[in-house]
Amino acid sequence: MPSTPRVFIIRHGETEWSLNGRHTGTTELPLTANGERRIRATGKALVGDDRLIVPGHLAHVYVSPRKRAQRTLELLDLGCRERMPWQDAQNLETIPSLDVKTNAKVQVTEDIQEWDYGDYEGKTSKQIAEKREKAGDEKWDIWRDGCPGGE
């Protein structure tokens, strides 16, 4: 009997900006060392034949064009048969495992890329609130107001 299709959404690991509450969208920031450790631990907890994410059952993996999201995917160690689309054939040291566990195709797509914070990129919610208050604008609601210069 076939299993019910499922979708897993995994957010990238910790960055310096996520540590201090700065809105991060299009800025390329690496994961912190702690962020990498936590993603490896998450992979060990969630990925495996007896875990929530069974690599052999994966059909397709979509990943953002942001390097932090791609690094997160690498660290989860899904055991993809094919090299990640962003990896240079000559430089395979970033591949955590050569143990093939899945035939899932990995596709980089802007359709799931991070929010474009525009003028609010790199700012904390407190900084945004202060700026809006000075300008006489109402309290910021990202869903209602979006971001000037962004989405």
Long-range contacts (C-beta under 8 A, 24 or more apart in sequence): 3-57, 8-52, 8-53, 10-42, 10-72, 10-73, 10-76, 11-72, 12-64, 12-66, 12-68, 12-69, 12-71, 12-72, 13-38, 13-39, 13-68, 13-71, 13-72, 13-75, 14-38, 15-68, 17-122, 20-124, 21-124, 21-125, 21-126, 22-122, 22-123, 22-124, 23-115, 23-117, 23-120, 23-121, 23-122, 23-123, 23-124, 23-125, 23-128, 24-114, 24-117, 24-121, 24-122, 25-114, 25-115, 25-116, 25-117, 25-121, 25-150, 26-66, 26-113, 26-114, 26-116, 26-117, 26-121, 27-121, 27-122, 28-66, 28-67, 28-68, 29-68, 30-67, 30-68, 30-71, 31-68, 31-71, 31-72, 31-75, 36-71, 36-75, 39-72, 39-75, 39-76, 40-75, 40-77, 40-96, 42-76, 43-75, 43-76, 43-77, 43-78, 46-76, 47-76, 47-77, 47-78, 53-78, 55-79, 55-101, 55-102, 55-104, 56-101, 56-102, 58-102, 58-104, 59-104, 59-105, 60-104, 60-105, 60-107, 61-104, 61-105, 61-106, 61-107, 62-107, 62-109, 62-111, 62-112, 63-106, 63-107, 63-108, 63-109, 63-112, 64-108, 64-109, 64-110, 64-112, 64-113, 64-114, 65-108, 65-109, 65-110, 65-113, 66-113, 66-114, 69-114, 70-108, 73-106, 78-102, 78-104, 80-104, 80-106, 82-106, 115-142, 115-147, 115-150, 115-151, 116-147, 116-150, 116-151, 117-147, 117-150, 117-151, 118-147, 118-148, 118-149, 118-150, 118-151, 119-147, 119-148, 119-149, 119-150, 120-147, 120-148, 120-150, 121-147, 121-150
